Amino acid sequence: MRAADLDAVLRIAAVVHADLPESRAVLAERLALYPAGCLMTEGGYAIAHPARPFHPPALDTLLGALPADAACLHVHDVALLPARQAGGRGAAAIARFAALAAAEGLGRLSLIAVHGTGDYWRRHGFAPAAVHVPLGSYGAGAVYMIRALPRAGPALRPPPRA
């Protein structure tokens, strides 16, 4: 994803998440803070960023910075237009995020299942968190879910940034 893609992201979000709107500023900040976790696909997008487990950001809220004590990759959104939901695009995004989290040494993925998508996420290895996580801004029925990942070994860690 690039900054030039944000108009397309907003158009897709208006269809897929009409009842959960987020501002351009929030999406632009996610891209600026963690571009490796911002993906575009035909008819969709996916966004993830490092986070503290069990502390998801409220909907439509700026992060300010990524947490220094991040221990998970939070899947902020996987949004596909209805005509593009078949074909494995969602699964491909999750596989890419799992590889990214492993490369970063993060032990799990997290997400908030909305619109009754819990069964979809269960099929991809996520389970509802065993502790209560406040999700009021995401609406009734939202569920915080996690997926444990094998820890990355030293060979999988990215080289230090210059």
C-alpha positions, 0 to 999 in steps of 0.5 A: 500500500502507498499513500496514493492508495488511501482513496481506494482504501476509503472506498472499499471501507465504505462498502465493507465497514459502512457501520464502522467508519475510520478517518483517512488520518487513521489509515494514513497513520497506520501506513506511516507507522508500519508500511510492512503491514499495509497491503493492497489486493484487487478489490481489497486491502489489509492492515496490521501493526505491532501492538500489546496483546489484549490492548487493541486500539479503539476504532478510529483512533490514532496510535501516535506511535507503535508500542515498544513492548509490542508482543503481537501483530494486530490485524487491524483490518482485512477488507474485501469487496463482496465480489472479491471475497472468494479466491483466498485473498483473505487467507493470503493476507493472514499468511503474510501477516503470520510470516511478518509477525514471525520475522519480527519475533512476535508471538501471536496475531490478534484481531477484532472479529466484527459482523459475525466473522468469528467462524471465518477467523476460527478457520484461520487458527484464531480463538476468542481471548480467554480474558475480557477485552473492552471493545465498545467502539466496535459494536455489539458482537465484536470479539477479540481473537488471538492466534499463537505463532511459533517463535521465530529463530534468529535466522528469521529475524530481519537484519537491523535497520540502518 
